[in-house]
Amino acid sequence: MTTPYPAIDQLVPHRGAMILIDRVVARGPVRLEAEATIRAEPYFPGAARVPAYLGLEYMAQAIAAFAALGRSDRAKPPGIGLLLGTRDFKSAVAAFEVGQRVGLTAELVLDGGELGVFDCAIRSDGRTVATARLNVFQPADPAAFTKSLGREADGA
């Protein structure tokens, strides 16, 4: 299946098995839709199910893809982003089945420059199974930010 969007590994700073979402389906001015197949690796090797709270990482990666697609200079690698917190995480399921296909949405509800607030959802079989509001921080100057933490930037 082809998509007009770059591969996920070009949109999120994760690599290998740490990339949880499969592809971007649509991106508008304030909303991104993505798809994923639930996998046990790397967090729960060999498991048949993964805890629903792992959905927060799926949501965070959808936000990372949204931010990357909004950058004016896509030639640069994806920048770092930090999940500051979440509010109102609700899940209708205790766990996701490995191999289950899910749809993800991330909608920007507050744009504070480096700070953003997103309403996110996970859908499966035509129904919403998890929702949360995520607060994120993406420094405009990642090198200066990591240096302020006492470390040098790792090329971000």
N, C-alpha and C positions, 0 to 999 in steps of 0.2 A: 504494500500500500504506500503510495507516494504522498508526500505532504509538502506544502510550500514553505515549511519551516525547517530550520537547520536541525540536525540530529541533536538529541538531548545532551550528549557529551560536549557539544559546543555551546550549550546554554547554561549548564550548571557547573560549579567548580569541583564536583565530585568525580571520581574515576572508578572504573571497573564495577564490581558488585555493589559499590556504595550508591550507584545511580539506581533509583527505584522506579522512576517513571519512564514510560516507553516513548511517548511522543506527544507533541503539542497538536491539538486538533484545531483550535481557533484562538486568535488573540485580537482583542479590541482595545479601545483606549483605556478601559478600566477593568477588563476581565480576560482571563485566560481559561481555556478548557484543555485538559490533557487526558491521556489514558495510561493505565498501568496494569500489569499482570502481577498479582501478589506473589512474592517470592520469599522463601525462608531465609536465604542467604542475603547478607552476611550476618544478620543478627541472631537468627534462630536456625542454624544448620540442621537439616534433616526433619524439621518440624512439619506437621501437616497443617497447622494453623499458626497465625501470628497474632499477638494481642492487638486489639483495636487502637490502642494508644500509638502504635507505630504509624497510624494514619496521619499523625501530626508531621512526621518526616515527609510523607508523600505530599502533604499540603505545602510544607516549606519548600520542597523542590519545585512545585508548581509556581510558587511565588518567585523563586530564583529564575525560572524560565521566563516569567512575565517581565522581570526586571531586565534580563539580558536582551530580550526582544525590543525593549524600549530604549536601549542605549543607542546613542548616535554613532558610536564607533564600535561596530561589531567585529572589527578586525582584532581587537584586543581580546585576551582570554576573559572569561566571566570573572567578575569581581567577587570579593568576599561579602557575605551577608550574615547577619547574626539574628537568630530567633531570640527576641527579648522575653517573650512570654506569650501565654495564650489565655483566653477567657472563654468561658462557656463551651468547653469541649463536651459534646454530647455524642453518644454512639448508641445506635439501636442494636448493635451486635457486640458481643464480648471479644470476638476474634474474627479475622478474615481467613478464608480458606486459601491455602497455597494453590496457585493456578487460577484463582478467581480474577475476572476482568472487572476493573472499576473505572469510572469516570471521575475526574477531579475538576473542580472549579476554584479559582482564586479571584476574588473581586476586590479591587482597591476601594476602600471607603474613606480613607484619610491619607492624603499625601502631604507629609511634612518635610519634603526634601529628602534628607537622609533617613528619616523615620517614616514608616508606613504602617497602616493598619488594613488588614485584609479579612474579609469574610470568606471562609473556605468550606467546601463540602465534598463528600465522597458519595458517589452513587453506584448502585449495583442492582442489576435486574429491574431497572426502571424506578427505583426508589432511593431516596436519600438515606444513607445508613450512618453517616457521621458528619458533624458540623463543628466549626470552631472559629473564633476570631483570633488571628495571629498578629502580634506586634513585632515588627522587624526593623533592623538597622542596617543600612548599607553605607559605609563611609565613602565620601566623595574622593578621598585620597587614602586608599588602603595602606600604602607604604607609611605615610605619616601616622595613621592610626595604629598599625602594628608596632611602629617605633615607639609610640607613646606608651605602649604596654611593656616596653623594655625588650622587644624582639625586633629583628629585621624582617621585613616583608619577604615572603618566599616566592617572589616573582609575580604576585597578584597585582 
